[in-house]
Amino acid sequence: MVTGGGKRGILLAIGGAETRVGRASVLAEFVRHCGGAKARIAVVPTASSLGPEIEDVYRAAFTRLKVPEVVVVRPENRAEANSRGVIDQLDDVTGIFLTGGNQLKLSVVITGTRFGDAVKAAHRRGITVAGTSAGASIMSSHMVAFGSGGATPKQRMTQLAAGLALLEGCVIDQHFEQRNRYGRLLSLVAQSPSLLGIGIDEDTAAVIGPDDVLDVVGRGSVTVVDGRSLISNAHEAKHTKPLLVSGAVVHVLPAGSRFDLATRRLCDTPDTLTPFAIEELVETKADLRQLTEDVAAEGVSPTHLQRRLHRRHIESAQ
């Protein structure tokens, strides 16, 4: 098993840059698991370098999604993270949301404190916990503190720090496709083949239930790297040299996919799509249509393109 037993809550690891206006599908999924119109959500913006504005952004986003009560819990140092007044604010919440920002700061401030323990205890008693960007990374026992991007795995490509261990036996990276972090996830798994590498694209969530099954929602994909049978030279590669990585099993999971973290196998997907998945497909189709038009416009003068589009509009109306 990837995580421990018991009445654990849902985990939503979000790859960052989640849409906060309109339908906001990823945040809406989190709110649904928190109880919808009965939700009481604690937003923890400790990682953020922004001031009250980051608090206002998420308060507005969750209010727009019909959440009746949003509280901000922001320990800024370990003394505050050990204070009773801060910890008590988590007592009656139905969801906890960890924002993005500085991953190392988040680890330094809350791991190993009474607040960090309170987040874990809330999850164990069934409370939904979500994190975006830095807030997603800290969910694993080993978290990415910082590092460089790139497609080729290299020695010393990234640095690990302690996480909250809400999800054990894994390491989570975010902004995965957008910041080209494939190489650094491979390097982490090459150095620790027992860890399951999970890379999450922006505006995408890995939704993990008590049964250790991961469901993908949002616009992008979740990449899972299984290194159990991996061959690597990570133990002898020098400085920042490229790493030998052979035998890793890579799963790229788009929205609607299900993956069993315990068995490390793809689950059967349902024959029928949920209304939520249908809406995602409609939006994706619209995005692809716009992309096709943009590609078609390469090298075409704006005037010529406008004439072509006008002519197409007239022909479709006839």
KERO-896759 format. One record per residue: x, z, y of N, C-alpha, C in turn; residue in three letters. Coordinates in steps of 0.02 Angstrom, whole numbers, padded with zeros to 5 digits, always signed. Each point is the difference from the previous one (the first is absolute). Layout:
XZYXZYXZYALA
...
END
This chain:
+00042+00000-00060-00042+00000+00060+00044+00000+00062MET
-00024-00035+00052+00038-00002+00062-00010+00063+00040VAL
-00060+00028-00001-00015+00061+00036-00027+00052-00047THR
-00007+00061+00024-00026+00054-00042-00074-00004-00011GLY
-00025+00041-00046-00071-00001-00016-00040+00041+00049GLY
-00063+00012-00018-00043+00041+00042-00049-00042+00041GLY
-00034+00033+00045-00051-00032+00041+00032-00029+00063LYS
+00045-00046-00009+00034-00028+00058-00045-00046+00040ARG
+00015-00004+00065-00037-00045+00043+00028-00070-00002GLY
-00030-00044+00040+00023-00069+00007+00060-00002+00047ILE
+00047-00044-00015+00055-00015+00046-00007-00071+00025LEU
+00010-00010+00066+00002-00067+00028+00067-00009+00035LEU
+00044-00039-00031+00064-00016+00031-00008-00067+00036ALA
+00006+00000+00066-00014-00058+00042+00066-00028+00026ILE
+00007-00065-00002+00063-00032+00019+00015-00003+00073GLY
-00043+00029+00043+00011-00001+00072-00040-00054+00033GLY
-00004+00004+00067-00034-00051+00041-00071-00014-00025ALA
-00035+00051-00023-00068-00009-00023-00046-00015+00059GLU
-00049-00044-00010-00046-00018+00052-00044+00061+00018THR
-00005+00015+00065-00038+00059+00021-00062-00018+00040ARG
-00013-00065+00007-00059-00023+00036-00041-00044-00048VAL
-00060-00019+00021-00042-00041-00043-00018+00037-00064GLY
+00003-00036-00055-00019+00030-00064+00052+00050-00025ARG
+00063-00009+00019+00054+00047-00018-00005+00020-00074ALA
+00007-00050-00044-00017+00010-00071+00041+00056-00033SER
+00065+00005+00016+00041+00051-00033-00020+00070+00022VAL
-00009+00010+00066-00022+00065+00024-00071+00016-00024LEU
-00042-00052-00005-00068+00011-00025+00001+00024-00072ALA
+00047-00026-00040+00007+00022-00069+00019+00074-00003GLU
+00046+00020+00044+00020+00070+00004-00060+00044+00019PHE
-00038-00020+00051-00058+00039+00022-00051+00006-00056VAL
-00009-00054-00038-00048+00002-00056+00019+00054-00050ARG
+00064+00004-00017+00022+00051-00048-00002+00070+00029HIS
+00000+00005+00067-00003+00066+00032-00071+00027+00008CYS
-00050-00041-00016-00069+00023+00005-00041-00036+00052GLY
+00028-00052+00031-00039-00040+00047-00026+00039+00059GLY
-00065+00001+00007-00032+00033+00057+00006+00076-00003ALA
+00025+00027-00056+00010+00072-00007+00074+00019+00003LYS
+00042-00048+00018+00072+00012-00002+00024+00044+00057ALA
+00052+00038-00014+00037+00037+00051+00074-00014-00013ARG
+00030-00039+00044+00067-00027-00012+00051+00033+00046ILE
+00056+00020-00030+00057+00026+00038+00051-00055+00007ALA
+00017-00018+00062+00051-00050+00014+00065+00038+00015VAL
+00053-00020-00035+00066+00033+00008+00049-00051+00029VAL
+00011+00000+00067+00043-00050+00031+00072+00024+00011PRO
+00024+00045-00042+00066+00029+00009+00055-00053+00003THR
-00005-00052-00040+00053-00051-00002+00003-00042+00063ALA
-00054-00004+00038-00004-00046+00057+00041+00025+00059SER
+00030-00049+00035+00035+00015+00062-00047-00002+00060SER
-00061-00023-00011-00049-00002+00054-00031+00068+00011LEU
-00027+00010+00059-00032+00063+00017-00074-00001-00018GLY
-00042+00026+00045-00072+00004-00014-00033-00068-00013PRO
+00033-00055+00021-00031-00066-00010-00008-00017-00074GLU
+00047+00021-00042-00008-00015-00072-00058+00041-00029ILE
-00009+00060+00026-00057+00040-00021-00066-00033+00021GLU
-00001-00026+00061-00060-00033+00026-00017-00063-00040ASP
+00052-00037-00021-00011-00062-00038-00036+00014-00065VAL
+00024+00050-00038-00032+00013-00065-00066+00038+00008TYR
-00005+00041+00051-00064+00033+00012-00054-00053+00014ARG
+00018-00049+00041-00048-00054+00017-00016-00042-00062ALA
+00052-00016-00040-00011-00042-00059-00047+00034-00050ALA
+00011+00064-00012-00042+00035-00049-00070+00014+00028PHE
-00004+00011+00065-00066+00009+00031-00040-00064-00005THR
+00034-00057+00009-00034-00065-00006-00025-00011-00071ARG
+00033+00032-00049-00022-00006-00070-00049+00055-00020LEU
-00029+00032+00051-00054+00049-00009+00023+00067-00030LYS
+00064+00016+00008+00023+00066-00022-00021+00051+00052VAL
-00038+00052-00019-00027+00047+00050+00052+00048+00029PRO
+00054+00013-00036+00049+00049+00025+00071-00021-00018GLU
+00041-00005+00051+00071-00016-00008+00041+00054+00034VAL
+00046+00031-00036+00044+00051+00030+00072-00026-00005VAL
+00040+00018+00050+00070-00020+00001+00042+00062-00016VAL
+00043-00007-00050+00044+00054-00022+00071-00027+00006VAL
+00039+00027+00048+00064-00032+00016+00057+00051+00003ARG
+00026+00023-00057+00060+00041+00003+00060-00042+00021PRO
+00038+00026+00049+00056-00038+00026+00067+00028-00023GLU
-00001+00056-00034+00062+00028-00027-00018+00043-00060ASN
+00050+00024-00037-00013+00036-00061-00033+00068+00013ARG
+00014+00029+00058-00032+00064+00017-00075-00010+00006ALA
-00020-00054+00035-00072-00014+00006-00030-00019-00067GLU
+00039-00035-00041-00025-00021-00066-00008+00060-00048ALA
+00027+00057+00018-00007+00060-00040-00049+00050+00031ASN
-00031-00019+00057-00044+00047+00035-00070-00001-00031SER
-00031+00057-00003-00066+00008-00029-00052-00040+00037ARG
+00005-00002+00067-00050-00035+00040-00003-00074-00015GLY
+00058-00031-00012+00003-00071-00017-00028-00012-00070VAL
+00021+00040-00046-00020-00008-00070-00075+00009-00009ILE
-00029+00047+00036-00072+00015-00008-00044-00060+00019ASP
+00026-00045+00040-00040-00058+00022-00015-00048-00058GLN
+00034+00008-00056-00012-00044-00057-00051+00030-00049LEU
-00024+00060+00014-00041+00036-00049-00064-00037-00019ASP
-00035-00028+00048-00066-00029-00015-00004-00075+00014ASP
+00057-00035-00002-00001-00072+00011-00018-00035-00065VAL
-00026-00061+00006-00013-00042-00059+00052-00055-00007THR
+00042-00008+00052+00052-00051-00003+00058+00018+00046GLY
+00060-00020-00019+00060+00010+00041+00033-00068+00009ILE
+00016-00016+00063+00030-00065+00016+00066+00010+00035PHE
+00055-00024-00032+00068+00005+00028+00017-00066+00034LEU
+00014+00002+00065+00013-00061+00037+00071-00025-00013THR
+00015-00059+00028+00066-00028-00004+00046+00028+00054GLY
+00062-00024-00002+00050+00023+00048+00068+00007-00033GLY
+00034+00053+00017+00068+00013-00026-00005+00035-00067ASN
+00020-00035-00053-00007+00028-00067+00044+00062-00011GLN
+00061-00003+00026+00045+00057-00010-00026+00061+00037LEU
-00029-00009+00060-00028+00056+00036-00056+00032-00040LYS
-00043-00042-00030-00056+00026-00039+00025+00042-00058LEU
+00052-00024-00033+00029+00038-00056+00032+00065+00024SER
+00038-00004+00054+00035+00059+00026-00049+00054+00022VAL
-00056-00020+00030-00046+00049+00029-00045+00032-00053VAL
-00026-00039-00049-00053+00029-00041+00017+00011-00074ILE
+00050-00035-00028+00014+00012-00071+00031+00070-00009THR
-00022+00034-00051+00025+00067-00014-00027+00054+00045GLY
-00053-00015+00039-00031+00049+00044-00069+00019-00027THR
-00029+00051+00030-00067+00020-00021-00051-00054+00016ARG
+00012-00038+00053-00046-00055+00016+00004-00055-00054PHE
+00062-00018-00019+00007-00049-00054-00032+00024-00064GLY
+00008+00064-00015-00032+00029-00060-00076-00002+00006ASP
-00025+00009+00062-00073-00001+00011-00029-00070-00011ALA
+00038-00051+00020-00021-00069-00012-00004-00014-00074VAL
+00051+00022-00037+00000-00009-00073-00056+00039-00033LYS
-00012+00060+00023-00054+00041-00029-00068-00032+00014ALA
-00008-00028+00060-00063-00034+00016-00012-00059-00047ALA
+00053-00038-00012-00006-00057-00045-00017+00022-00071HIS
+00031+00055-00022-00013+00024-00068-00072+00025-00008ARG
-00031+00023+00055-00069+00023-00006-00051-00056+00014ARG
+00024-00061+00006-00046-00057+00004-00006-00033+00067GLY
+00040+00021+00050-00004-00030+00067+00037-00067+00001ILE
-00030-00049+00033+00032-00066+00008+00056+00004+00051THR
+00058-00027-00017+00057-00001+00045+00022-00072+00009VAL
+00006-00022+00063+00023-00067+00016+00061+00005+00045ALA
+00043-00050-00004+00057-00004+00044+00015-00073+00015GLY
+00018-00015+00061+00018-00068+00019+00073-00002+00020THR
+00035-00052-00022+00071-00009+00017+00040+00061-00021SER
+00028+00038+00047+00037+00060-00019-00043+00048-00040ALA
-00064+00004+00018-00046+00044-00036-00011-00021-00072GLY
+00010-00065-00015-00005-00024-00069+00064+00018-00038ALA
+00057-00010+00032+00064+00013-00034+00008+00071-00023SER
-00026+00047+00041+00011+00071-00017-00044+00023-00058ILE
-00046-00041-00022-00043+00020-00056+00040+00006-00066MET
+00053-00039-00007+00038+00001-00062+00050+00057+00000SER
+00027+00015-00058+00049+00055-00004+00066-00020+00032SER
+00017-00064-00004+00059-00026+00033-00024-00049+00053HIS
+00015+00012+00063-00026-00043+00053+00057-00038+00034MET
-00015-00061+00023+00048-00039+00038+00004+00031+00070VAL
+00061+00023+00018+00009+00029+00066+00015-00053+00053ALA
+00043-00047-00018+00015-00057+00044+00041-00049-00041PHE
+00011-00060+00028+00037-00051-00036-00010-00068+00031GLY
+00034-00050-00027-00004-00068+00026-00044-00044-00044SER
-00022-00056+00028-00040-00048-00037+00043-00053-00032GLY
-00033-00049-00031+00036-00055-00032-00024-00010-00071GLY
+00008-00062-00025-00025-00017-00066+00049+00018-00056ALA
+00064+00009+00017+00051+00014-00051+00013+00074-00005THR
-00006+00030-00059+00015+00071-00007+00075+00013+00008PRO
+00017+00049+00041+00070+00016+00013+00012+00075-00005LYS
+00061+00018-00014+00020+00070-00001-00007+00030+00070GLN
-00021+00063+00004-00008+00037+00062-00049-00033+00048ARG
-00050-00033-00028-00049-00036+00041-00050+00047+00033MET
-00008+00059-00030-00050+00046+00026+00019+00072-00017THR
-00033+00046+00032+00013+00072-00010-00065+00034-00020GLN
+00004+00044-00049-00058+00037-00023-00002+00071+00028LEU
-00060+00026+00007-00010+00070+00019-00055+00029-00044ALA
-00011+00065+00004-00052+00032-00040-00069-00018+00027ALA
-00047-00014-00046-00069-00011+00019-00044+00058-00021GLY
-00066-00010+00006-00047+00054-00017-00016+00002-00075LEU
+00020-00052-00037-00012-00003-00072-00075+00002-00017ALA
-00041-00029+00042-00070-00010-00018-00004-00052-00055LEU
+00047-00045-00002+00005-00052-00050+00070+00003-00029LEU
+00006+00028-00059+00066+00011-00031+00023-00062-00039GLU
+00065-00006-00008+00028-00054-00039-00002-00067+00033GLY
-00012-00001+00066-00005-00062+00038+00040+00004+00064CYS
+00014-00058+00029+00026-00004+00068-00041-00054+00035VAL
-00023+00016+00061-00046-00045+00037+00035-00028+00061ILE
-00004-00065+00009+00024-00032+00062-00059-00036+00032ASP
+00003-00009+00066-00057-00028+00037+00023-00056+00047GLN
-00049-00031+00035+00014-00061+00040+00040-00049-00045HIS
-00020-00004-00063+00044-00028-00052+00015-00074+00010PHE
-00051-00041+00001+00012-00072+00008+00020-00016+00072GLU
-00031+00033+00048+00010-00016+00070+00072+00015+00023GLN
+00032+00051-00029+00069+00017+00020+00051-00015-00055ARG
-00021-00041-00048+00045-00025-00052+00038+00058-00034ASN
-00036+00045-00032+00030+00058-00031+00004-00005-00076ARG
-00004-00061-00024+00004-00011-00073+00068+00023-00026TYR
+00053-00018+00035+00067+00017-00023+00012+00075-00003GLY
-00024+00036+00050+00014+00072-00001-00042+00037-00052ARG
-00060-00025-00016-00038+00031-00054+00035-00012-00067LEU
+00025-00062-00009+00038-00015-00061+00062+00044-00005LEU
+00035+00011+00057+00060+00040-00002-00016+00073-00018SER
-00056+00025+00024-00020+00069-00016-00015+00007-00075LEU
-00035-00049-00028-00016+00003-00071+00064-00011-00041VAL
+00045-00042+00024+00063-00012-00036+00041+00065-00004ALA
-00003+00040+00053+00037+00063+00002-00035+00056-00038GLN
-00066-00005-00006-00040+00050-00036-00053-00035-00042SER
+00019-00029-00056-00047-00040-00040-00060+00038-00026PRO
+00003+00066-00001-00059+00038-00023-00056-00001+00051SER
+00016-00015+00064-00050-00001+00052-00038-00067-00001LEU
-00065+00004+00011-00041-00061+00008+00000-00017+00074LEU
+00024-00059+00017+00001-00022+00070-00066-00030+00021GLY
-00026+00023+00057-00064-00025+00026+00010-00023+00072ILE
-00009-00065+00013+00006-00027+00067-00069-00023+00024GLY
-00020+00022+00059-00068-00012+00025+00002-00040+00065ILE
-00036-00056+00001-00004-00042+00060-00041+00034+00054ASP
+00007-00025+00061-00040+00026+00056-00074-00013-00010GLU
-00041+00043+00030-00073-00003-00004-00023-00005-00074ASP
+00035+00036-00043-00014+00000-00071+00011+00071-00026THR
-00041+00020-00048+00005+00068-00028+00003-00001-00075ALA
+00043+00043-00027-00001+00016-00071-00043+00062-00008ALA
-00057-00007-00031-00048+00056-00008+00009+00027-00071VAL
+00024+00062-00005+00019+00029-00064-00046+00058-00017ILE
-00035-00005-00056-00047+00051-00021+00032+00051-00046GLY
-00039+00051-00019+00025+00052-00045+00020-00027-00068PRO
-00024-00060-00018+00017-00030-00064+00065-00040+00003ASP
+00034+00002+00058+00063-00036+00011-00008-00075+00000ASP
-00060-00024+00013-00012-00072+00007+00003-00018+00074VAL
+00038-00050+00016+00010-00023+00068-00045-00061+00013LEU
-00042+00004+00052-00041-00055+00022+00026-00026+00066ASP
+00001-00065+00009+00026-00031+00061-00058-00021+00045VAL
+00001+00022+00063-00049-00022+00049+00037-00024+00062VAL
-00031-00043+00039+00030-00023+00062+00020-00073-00002GLY
+00039-00021+00049+00016-00071+00009+00061-00024-00038ARG
+00045+00046-00019+00062-00020-00031+00003+00017-00074GLY
+00060+00014-00022+00012+00016-00071+00040+00064-00008SER
-00001+00026-00060+00043+00056-00020+00047-00027-00053VAL
+00065+00011+00010+00051-00022-00048+00025+00061-00038THR
-00002-00005-00066+00023+00055-00043+00061-00024-00039VAL
+00054+00039+00002+00062-00017-00036+00012+00053-00053VAL
+00000-00022-00063+00011+00043-00058+00071-00012-00026ASP
+00043+00050+00004+00069-00008-00019+00020+00033-00065GLY
-00049+00015-00043+00015+00036-00062+00051-00036-00044ARG
-00003-00067-00001+00046-00038-00042+00054-00036+00041SER
+00011+00027+00059+00044-00033+00049+00074+00008-00018LEU
+00039-00052+00015+00073+00003-00004+00027-00007+00070ILE
+00045+00045+00020+00025+00000+00069+00073+00023+00002SER
+00034-00021+00052+00069+00024+00012+00002+00049+00058ASN
-00057+00032+00015-00005+00044+00058+00051+00057-00003ALA
+00019+00020-00059+00047+00056-00008+00071-00018+00018HIS
+00015-00065+00006+00069-00020+00014+00007-00047+00059GLU
-00055-00024+00028+00003-00045+00058+00027+00038+00061ALA
+00043-00033+00038+00033+00032+00057-00033-00018+00066LYS
+00003+00048+00046-00020-00010+00069-00070-00032+00005HIS
-00004-00059+00030-00066-00032+00009-00005-00064-00041THR
+00033-00002-00057+00001-00060-00042-00069-00012-00031LYS
-00018-00063-00014-00062-00015-00036+00000+00032-00069PRO
-00059+00021-00022-00007+00034-00064-00022-00048-00054LEU
+00024+00012-00060-00027-00034-00059-00066+00035-00019LEU
-00054-00037-00002-00064+00027-00022-00030-00050-00048VAL
-00003+00019-00064-00026-00045-00051-00049+00038-00045SER
-00055-00032-00016-00048+00030-00046-00054+00041+00033GLY
-00002+00004+00066-00054+00035+00034-00065-00040-00008ALA
-00055+00035-00009-00065-00033-00005-00036+00009+00067VAL
-00020-00055+00030-00031+00001+00066-00073-00021-00005VAL
-00044+00040+00029-00071-00015+00003-00020-00007+00073HIS
-00028-00056+00019-00026-00011+00067-00076+00001-00004VAL
-00030+00050+00032-00071+00015-00009-00039-00012+00064LEU
-00039-00053+00005-00042-00011+00059-00063+00044-00003PRO
-00038-00003+00053-00061+00040+00005-00046-00013-00060ALA
-00027+00054-00027-00043-00005-00059+00036+00013-00065GLY
+00068+00002+00002+00038+00014-00060+00000+00074-00016SER
+00009+00015-00065+00003+00070-00023+00062+00007-00045ARG
+00036+00055+00010+00062+00010-00038+00004+00072-00023PHE
+00015+00010-00064+00006+00067-00028+00072+00025+00010ASP
+00009+00049+00042+00067+00026+00014+00029+00038-00059LEU
-00042+00028-00041+00023+00039-00058+00029-00045-00054ALA
-00037-00054-00016+00023-00047-00052+00041-00057+00028THR
-00001-00007+00068+00035-00054+00035-00025-00068-00022ARG
-00065-00005-00006-00031-00063-00021-00058-00019+00046ARG
-00010-00065+00005-00056-00026+00038-00065+00016-00036LEU
-00050+00023+00037-00066+00015-00029-00043-00062+00003CYS
-00050-00001-00042-00049-00054+00003-00037+00004+00066ASP
-00011-00057+00031-00038-00002+00062-00073-00017-00015THR
-00048+00026+00040-00071-00014-00014-00017-00073+00008PRO
-00049-00023-00039-00021-00070+00003-00037-00015+00065ASP
-00033+00049+00028-00037-00010+00062+00035+00036+00057THR
-00003-00030+00059+00032+00029+00059-00047+00048+00034LEU
+00029+00054+00027-00039+00046+00039-00014-00031+00069THR
-00051+00025+00035-00012-00025+00068+00061+00006+00044PRO
+00037+00055-00008+00060+00010+00040+00051-00055-00014PHE
+00011-00017-00064+00048-00052-00018-00022-00068+00025ALA
-00067-00013-00001-00026-00063+00025+00015-00008+00074ILE
-00010+00055+00038+00014-00003+00072+00074-00013+00012GLU
+00044+00030-00041+00072-00011+00007+00016-00074-00012GLU
-00032-00031-00051+00013-00070-00015-00024-00045+00056LEU
-00056+00016+00030-00025-00040+00056+00048+00002+00059VAL
+00026+00060+00015+00047+00006+00055+00065-00036-00016GLU
+00023+00004-00062+00061-00034-00020-00008-00075+00006THR
-00059-00025-00021-00013-00072+00005+00002-00023+00072LYS
-00028+00040+00046+00002-00017+00071+00071-00002+00026ALA
+00041+00049-00022+00070+00002+00021+00037-00062-00024ASP
-00012-00019-00063+00033-00059-00028-00021-00064+00035LEU
-00064-00003+00019-00024-00059+00036+00036-00007+00067ARG
+00008+00057+00035+00034-00002+00064+00074-00018-00010GLN
+00030+00027-00054+00070-00016-00014+00008-00075-00014LEU
-00047-00029-00038+00003-00071-00015-00003-00042+00064THR
-00043+00020+00046-00006-00036+00063+00064+00006+00041GLU
+00031+00060-00002+00062+00010+00038+00056-00044-00028ASP
+00004-00003-00068+00051-00040-00032-00012-00074+00015VAL
-00062-00021-00002-00017-00070+00015+00018-00019+00071ALA
+00000+00049+00045+00014-00013+00070+00075-00005+00016ALA
+00042+00014-00050+00072-00003+00013+00020-00070+00023GLU
+00032-00005+00056+00024-00064+00025-00053-00043+00033GLY
-00061+00024+00006-00055-00037+00031-00009+00024+00071VAL
-00006-00046+00047-00009+00021+00069-00067+00035+00008SER
-00006+00049+00045-00063+00036+00010-00058-00047+00016PRO
+00013-00053+00040-00054-00046+00019-00025-00037-00061THR
+00047-00025-00040-00020-00036-00060-00038+00045-00049HIS
+00023+00063-00006-00033+00046-00045-00071+00014+00024LEU
-00009+00010+00065-00067+00013+00026-00046-00058-00012GLN
+00025-00061+00008-00042-00059-00013-00019-00004-00073ARG
+00047+00015-00045-00014-00002-00071-00054+00051-00019ARG
+00007+00062+00026-00048+00052-00015-00069-00017+00028LEU
-00002-00030+00061-00064-00019+00030-00033-00054-00042HIS
+00039-00049-00023-00027-00054-00041-00027+00028-00066ARG
+00037+00049-00030-00023+00030-00062-00066+00038+00010ARG
-00006+00034+00059-00061+00037+00014-00060-00048+00006HIS
+00010-00057+00033-00054-00049+00009-00021-00028-00068ILE
+00050-00017-00042-00014-00028-00066-00038+00049-00044GLU
+00017+00065+00004-00035+00050-00041-00071+00011+00023SER
-00014-00015+00064-00068+00010+00027-00046-00058-00016ALA
+00029-00056-00020-00041-00060-00014-00031+00003-00070GLN
END
